[in-house]
Amino acid sequence: MNAGGRQLVKEMMGSLGVWVKEIVRQAETVDDERSAERLEQRIAAEGQRHLARLLGGALQVALDAGGPQRTCPRCGSRRRHKGRRVRQPLSRLGVLRLEGVYWHCPRCGQGGHDAGRLVTGTMTRWLEELLTLLGTTSASFAKAARLSDKLLGLRVEDETVRRLSLAEGRRAAATQARPVVLPAEASLVGSCDGVMVQTRQQGWRELKSYLFCHEGGRLSGAHLESARRFVPRLREAAVTLGAARVGPFFFLSDAADWIDRGVRSQLPMATRIIDLWHACQHVYQAADRLHGEGTAQAQRWGRLWSERLRQWGGRTVLRRLERDLTRSPRRGRRQRWRALRPLRVYLRRQQQRLNYPEYERLGWPISSGPMESHCKQLGQRLKGPGMRWHRQNVDPMAALICLWTDDRWDAYWSAAA
């Protein structure tokens, strides 16, 4: 241990001893829940300041032990000594005081403080992560700033949280997910959908999102762009997970045209299934046309034929519907045929992907529930009351939300460190 380290230990042991004695003296007067709460708050606040002093002192020891850094890290030239200066970066524990040499490179014109080796920006990397996490998971950046005060004991501006979150989100959006090696027998379930987000430039726009789930985890992404640009991302994500080597590989969706065309062209190896809930929506729409929107009779009819769709599959439901229409009373038959025509067209067109009895018998998925949940989490953060996003800021925030919901947050920050 060098002289600076020994001096730090001596100073910290002395100040901590005095502080602990004061705490113990106050503890002798604690006699109810309120006074216990005040003691807890004091220990948390003052303890954090002592820890900040310890961290600052330890980093100062590291700076002093490192010696002069005369070589420019950008161009390799010899830098000029411009005197010692103090930097005060913010840490998870509070403000630090770091004294070191400020250097200037005459060749590339760049300057830098010795402390930049340990804390590159105005705050430590750990604090940047914590504030970014609050900005990602809170209802707004203003709420995140309030949580920082409550949970971390640090008062920061909501603009600081916004700036940090968007900057990290841009890095996350540009970072390729690490390939995942799945066993050959592993199953993979993919899906995609969209969330409407209000932008300042173009009003409401669709944020398209995909989600791939497997036994070891999940991988998602979301982008505010056209289907033509978004669809190739499905293949990129599937390749990251080795979709061509695993089996079986399922893709569930609501059968929107852009999704069908994209999956058919980019993921031909996938078994395409229409999500049961979306298929039942067509049944209930037919019920409203047949019996009147929102009526009890429409609800009963929709519930009955939705159950039959799951029990029988699309092909049988279509056949039974047409048989019942043929046998129905002549009076009003034309109106019934007209009311059920969209459903019949849908069943006839999609019957190959509505074979739910067989899917369940084989243990295949029939619901895109995880995708729906993922879209709700995107919407909760991006569709708050009064929110209007600059178009270029939507993808960065969506990238952070995907990292958090996929449980890939720690892996990303470890790799980015």
Order of alpha helices (4+ residues) and beta strands (2+ residues): alpha-alpha-beta-beta-beta-beta-beta-alpha-alpha-alpha-beta-beta-beta-alpha-beta-alpha-beta-alpha-alpha-alpha-alpha-alpha-alpha-alpha-alpha
